[in-house]
Amino acid sequence: MTVQRSTISNNTALGDAADNGGGGVFNNGGNLMIQNSTLANNSATGLAGKGGAAYNISGGTLDLTNSTLSGNDANDNGGAIDNNGTLNLLYNTITLNTSSGSGGGIAQELVAGASASLEGNLIAGNNANGFGQDFVNLGSSVSSQGYNLIGIDDASNFPAQASDCLLYTSPSPRDLSTS
């Protein structure tokens, strides 16, 4: 399915089962492309609520291009996105999302076969109670194609390329005056 030039906002995913989540979008193993769209102010509020804007489960492919994810929140991991499948992010802005778990912006879960590829994204200004204010990889495959700006990588597990900019990594801030 392809979603283009759309706004997905003010939705709530309820329920306490492990597969309840995706306040804006729940990809149940299909192929989903979202382009030139906004996912804003969505919530995954159940006990295991993952992916405030989008929850991509194992077997699913989520391609997100030229879109904005902002103001979303999750009761568990992934304030904006929780990924258990294949995630491809190209030229997106992911900011002002909140997670009560890890990955205020994006949580890449530890699931066999899960992968994420990122190019040209701004992922900053998110908040998580656990690790990964903006991005956390909990153990699956992640690759950077470059030109990403990651605000806080406090788990120090974003695979940065020379063209990426990590504003803060643990244990000490990056000195931008020498960049």
DACORFEN-V924358 format. One record per residue. N is the residue number from 1. SS is DSSP state (helix for helix, strand for strand, loop for the rest). Layout:
# DACORFEN-V924358
{{N SS} {N SS}}
This chain:
# DACORFEN-V924358
{{1 loop} {2 strand} {3 strand} {4 strand} {5 loop} {6 loop} {7 strand} {8 strand} {9 strand} {10 loop} {11 loop} {12 strand} {13 strand} {14 loop} {15 loop} {16 loop} {17 loop} {18 loop} {19 loop} {20 loop} {21 strand} {22 loop} {23 loop} {24 loop} {25 strand} {26 strand} {27 strand} {28 loop} {29 loop} {30 loop} {31 strand} {32 strand} {33 strand} {34 strand} {35 strand} {36 loop} {37 loop} {38 strand} {39 strand} {40 strand} {41 loop} {42 loop} {43 strand} {44 strand} {45 loop} {46 loop} {47 loop} {48 loop} {49 loop} {50 strand} {51 loop} {52 loop} {53 loop} {54 strand} {55 strand} {56 strand} {57 loop} {58 loop} {59 loop} {60 loop} {61 strand} {62 strand} {63 strand} {64 strand} {65 strand} {66 loop} {67 loop} {68 strand} {69 strand} {70 strand} {71 loop} {72 loop} {73 strand} {74 strand} {75 loop} {76 loop} {77 loop} {78 loop} {79 loop} {80 loop} {81 strand} {82 strand} {83 strand} {84 loop} {85 loop} {86 strand} {87 strand} {88 strand} {89 strand} {90 strand} {91 loop} {92 loop} {93 strand} {94 strand} {95 strand} {96 loop} {97 loop} {98 strand} {99 strand} {100 loop} {101 loop} {102 loop} {103 loop} {104 loop} {105 loop} {106 strand} {107 strand} {108 strand} {109 loop} {110 loop} {111 loop} {112 loop} {113 loop} {114 loop} {115 strand} {116 strand} {117 strand} {118 strand} {119 strand} {120 loop} {121 loop} {122 strand} {123 strand} {124 loop} {125 loop} {126 loop} {127 strand} {128 strand} {129 loop} {130 loop} {131 loop} {132 loop} {133 loop} {134 loop} {135 strand} {136 strand} {137 strand} {138 loop} {139 loop} {140 loop} {141 strand} {142 strand} {143 strand} {144 strand} {145 loop} {146 loop} {147 loop} {148 loop} {149 strand} {150 strand} {151 strand} {152 strand} {153 strand} {154 loop} {155 loop} {156 loop} {157 loop} {158 loop} {159 loop} {160 loop} {161 loop} {162 loop} {163 loop} {164 loop} {165 strand} {166 strand} {167 strand} {168 strand} {169 strand} {170 loop} {171 loop} {172 loop} {173 strand} {174 loop} {175 loop} {176 helix} {177 helix} {178 helix} {179 loop}}
